[in-house]
């Protein structure tokens, strides 16, 4: 059976409270051997760590402040999160961080400042970044450009942009694009965009419980659905599912070396 890594799954959130353990077991049965858990805010940290204690070597913790959680007190929140990061070596990445102006663009300055602070954490610790971007491509690219010389690495999570945007992001050599269920949607433009993206620059993700692949669209997403994404990509790239699993797993291991312990 092919083995996969879900590089972005929110299995710690309340949507999984009734069947969290069963969800992990279904993922393992589907060949998903590693589950990377991105942080949203301070309240996410302990549930994530709890999952990692329960499933050592399977669940892996990230730490960071999601852009939509940046509020008037974000600086003190970042100070507390940074203190936890500095005190503990278990985190595999700084994330989920980024810019999101889709629902609210009144805190552009604060979101940008929070992102830059957390990029500095990644630079200081050598950890990769899990980067969220929505309705903020130009601003994100500008921030990333200012750190180009830092040798950063990571994933541009849930990529759904244009061919030109993909080309620009992939000029950051240490990064891959995170591809999830959106690629399987009938009206998605991603299949055409990925025609110019090498498989060696892609990692798989679910973003569960959000954005499930076909045939589960409209339902709760979970990590066991990774093979549906892989099968779609195998058809797209004209290769076997085993090849998709092999290459994307190697990509994820390269970006998140602490998965290997």
Secondary structure, DSSP 8 states (H G I E B T S, - for coil): ---EEES-B-TTSGGGTTTHHHHHHHHHHTTEEEEEE---SHHHHHHHHHHHHHTTTTEEEEE---GGG--TTHHHHHHHHHHHHHH-----EEEEEEEE-SS--TTHHHHHHHHHHHHHHHHHHT-EEEEEEES-HHHHHHHHHHTGGG---EEETT----HHHHHHHTTSTTEEEEE-GGGGSTT-SHHHHHTTS-GGGEEE---BTSS--TTSTTS---GGGHHHHHHHHHHHHTS-HHHHHHHHHHHHHHH-GGGG-
